[in-house]
Amino acid sequence: MPAGEGDKASGLKERIETFVDEMKKGNSVNSCEIAINTINLLIRIISQAKFTSARELLKHVKAEGKYLQAGDPSENIIGNMIRRVLKIIREEYRAIIAQESGMERAVNFEDMSLAVDEEEDYTKLTPSLKASVIEAISELKTEIEGGAENIAAMAPNYIHENDIILTIGRSRTVEAFFKSAALKKIKFQVLVSECAPFCHGHEMAKNLAEAKINTTLITECQLGTIMPRVNKVIIGTHSFMANGGLKAITGTNILALLAKEHNKDVIVCSNLYKLSPLFHSTMKHASFNKFASPNELLDYEDAELLAKVEVIAPIFDYVPPDLISMVVSNNGPQSVSFVYRLVKDYYHPDDVEL
Amino acid sequence: MDDEAVLNHFNELMRADPEMSSAVAAITTLVKLMESSKAETLSGLVDTIRKATSMMLTTDFSYASITSGCEQFLRYTTLANLQETNFQKIMLHRGKVFLNNALKARAKIVSMAQQFVDDGTTILTHCRSRVVMQVLKAAALQKKRFTVFVTESHPDKNGYAAKEELSQVGIPTTVILDSAVGYIMERVQMVMVGAEGIVENGGIINKIGTYPLAVCAKQMNKPVYVVAESFKFVRAFPLSQRDVPDVYKYRASTIRAGKDLEQEHPTVDYTSPEFISLMFTDLGVLTPSAVSDELIKLYC
């Protein structure tokens, strides 16, 4: 082994460990960074991988991916990125094979079939695979980085003069969305629900006020009173599931239910890397929710109470798809009932289970 | 194979393995027919397949299943670059691929559906669907503890057979009256039913009583999961019960006897997609709206 290669390998190992550690500690910054970090790691993993066939590469990436995801099983974005990369490998492989065998594959009736055909075994030798896969992944990275801007640019289509808009907690995407509308000199009012017990809403309200947007901070208990006065609800989300349901910060479900009751549109701003191929099957599903320290709910001073009271602070709510009017994504507005189509485009069915 | 041989072969398959879906038995029969066929032209072979299909449809097994399976089979086998010299070989090969996928479908569904069955759940099911039985039994084998309510399901009372089968693997099962669906709904977390056919808009045709079950579940906000293989996707677009053709609703023998159908009990009903949460198929977990996409892929 030439000198330096061993260093490289151990350097990668270290990076992977740091990533998993950070995820375990819950030090994650924001979803975009998680996505980019995951992709960067995957690029390194692939560029240092030794493989003779696409099949070996798929297996290797899956195994490493499984390890990355185990750092925080509830962080869907890691899994999403791994699956997107797996799909890229499959597509690049097919493209190379198709190119090699000329036009024959172009008229391929097998592709039109309903049932899955004889399975592709990904064993043919494709020396150029690594380079083209890495190039395609870099494209994906650029797409993700530019996503927030694309979404924000659409704000004037949805925010109008004198609108009263309700949002919850803090979402960077939504913040940029509002600011972009404000830059276009649209005058509107934002009500920010504080999102107790974490109260990320405070920061959101502060940031919006600094951008000279008319902002009011409210508590979740007031949502019912406020809802009739609101024009529309614009929220962000942690991720969304394959049926279009949201995995969003706690409180979002009440908000969406109230909006439905009062017939207000719920618009979700989200980049499509947040779309997961997984379903929210049951409330108990281990990988769905995460629980924070109940410190905010009950002080340590009241520790003696702890023996008598159970205090829980789940981080996520599941919001069923029928409560959501539409998703404003980096690919433009999408209807929730169309999400299954996107899942099909982005992920290969064999990769859903890592 | 002549008509009688086709019918015998089909009936024999259904007798030998009661767990086999009638669609799979029909497809197996068609593959067998193709193997022995001496047809010299493409249209001749297609005609033979069509004729065999209509023969099998004269039996009392589910019309929806047989017709969807056979139609897809024919479409799939002919969806290739067929020339006069090699069409038998290509079609037979594609036929076998299709059959193979159909045979593997159930196992795929069973493993996919597992994530939806959880410890402590109470599940309501209707009649005795072979796939649902396998999903539940597999979950029990994974040491999941859950309770099942099953409707007795008139007129054939297949619910009792379902209870028998589930009890054998240790799942606490209770048979309820068909009319007790509303009574029991507040106690269940989800409804899981099979389907004889899945129509173009994502609705299903299934054993009579599925529709009121789904309506009730929707009203009480319980998810309704449909478990069915993709060879049950059928080209029909009913909007109401009356739109469902009589051949689907009544047994072939009843229709042949020339009885007044208004006086007969229909054997299936149509459940529209708005009442269905998700479908577990071998193509993946689909929302009802995804069904038309898949059908378009095959037929357009």
Interface residues (C-beta under 8 A of the other chain):
Chain A: V107 F109 M112 S113 L114 A115 V116 D117 E118 A242 N243 G244 F279 S281 T282 K284 H285 S337 Y340 R341 K344 P349 V352
Chain B: Q72 Y76 L79 A80 N81 V97 F98 N101 A102 Q115 F116 D118 D119 G120 T121 Q189 S230 F231 F233 S277 L278 D282 L283 G284 V285 L286 T287 S289 A290 D293 E294 L295 K297 L298
